């Protein structure tokens, strides 16, 4: 692992959630992108994404679904970090 929290991975998403702002039911996080799509490596483009823990979905700036994992879904046991801050 590179240690760069902006390269998308589940571990980096978990790490960003520890300090990410939580407003209107979602967390705002940032990841490297290429043409607005999640990149697997560092790029010159950094984009905002929104994680909705009430469904475990990560959405892009136009709220298109880009990722789902039950480990981020409160209905599947995910404990939102902002509740423990």
Secondary structure as a PSIPRED ss2 file (coil, helix, strand):
# PSIPRED VFORMAT (PSIPRED V4.0)

   1 X C   1.000  0.000  0.000
   2 X C   1.000  0.000  0.000
   3 X C   1.000  0.000  0.000
   4 X C   1.000  0.000  0.000
   5 X C   1.000  0.000  0.000
   6 X C   1.000  0.000  0.000
   7 X C   1.000  0.000  0.000
   8 X C   1.000  0.000  0.000
   9 X C   1.000  0.000  0.000
  10 X H   0.000  1.000  0.000
  11 X H   0.000  1.000  0.000
  12 X H   0.000  1.000  0.000
  13 X H   0.000  1.000  0.000
  14 X H   0.000  1.000  0.000
  15 X H   0.000  1.000  0.000
  16 X H   0.000  1.000  0.000
  17 X H   0.000  1.000  0.000
  18 X C   1.000  0.000  0.000
  19 X C   1.000  0.000  0.000
  20 X C   1.000  0.000  0.000
  21 X C   1.000  0.000  0.000
  22 X E   0.000  0.000  1.000
  23 X E   0.000  0.000  1.000
  24 X C   1.000  0.000  0.000
  25 X C   1.000  0.000  0.000
  26 X E   0.000  0.000  1.000
  27 X E   0.000  0.000  1.000
  28 X E   0.000  0.000  1.000
  29 X E   0.000  0.000  1.000
  30 X E   0.000  0.000  1.000
  31 X E   0.000  0.000  1.000
  32 X E   0.000  0.000  1.000
  33 X E   0.000  0.000  1.000
  34 X E   0.000  0.000  1.000
  35 X C   1.000  0.000  0.000
  36 X C   1.000  0.000  0.000
  37 X E   0.000  0.000  1.000
  38 X E   0.000  0.000  1.000
  39 X C   1.000  0.000  0.000
  40 X C   1.000  0.000  0.000
  41 X C   1.000  0.000  0.000
  42 X C   1.000  0.000  0.000
  43 X C   1.000  0.000  0.000
  44 X C   1.000  0.000  0.000
  45 X E   0.000  0.000  1.000
  46 X E   0.000  0.000  1.000
  47 X E   0.000  0.000  1.000
  48 X E   0.000  0.000  1.000
  49 X E   0.000  0.000  1.000
  50 X E   0.000  0.000  1.000
  51 X E   0.000  0.000  1.000
  52 X E   0.000  0.000  1.000
  53 X C   1.000  0.000  0.000
  54 X C   1.000  0.000  0.000
  55 X C   1.000  0.000  0.000
  56 X C   1.000  0.000  0.000
  57 X E   0.000  0.000  1.000
  58 X E   0.000  0.000  1.000
  59 X E   0.000  0.000  1.000
  60 X C   1.000  0.000  0.000
  61 X C   1.000  0.000  0.000
  62 X C   1.000  0.000  0.000
  63 X C   1.000  0.000  0.000
  64 X C   1.000  0.000  0.000
  65 X E   0.000  0.000  1.000
  66 X E   0.000  0.000  1.000
  67 X E   0.000  0.000  1.000
  68 X E   0.000  0.000  1.000
  69 X C   1.000  0.000  0.000
  70 X H   0.000  1.000  0.000
  71 X H   0.000  1.000  0.000
  72 X H   0.000  1.000  0.000
  73 X C   1.000  0.000  0.000
  74 X H   0.000  1.000  0.000
  75 X H   0.000  1.000  0.000
  76 X H   0.000  1.000  0.000
  77 X C   1.000  0.000  0.000
  78 X C   1.000  0.000  0.000
  79 X C   1.000  0.000  0.000
  80 X C   1.000  0.000  0.000
  81 X H   0.000  1.000  0.000
  82 X H   0.000  1.000  0.000
  83 X H   0.000  1.000  0.000
  84 X H   0.000  1.000  0.000
  85 X C   1.000  0.000  0.000
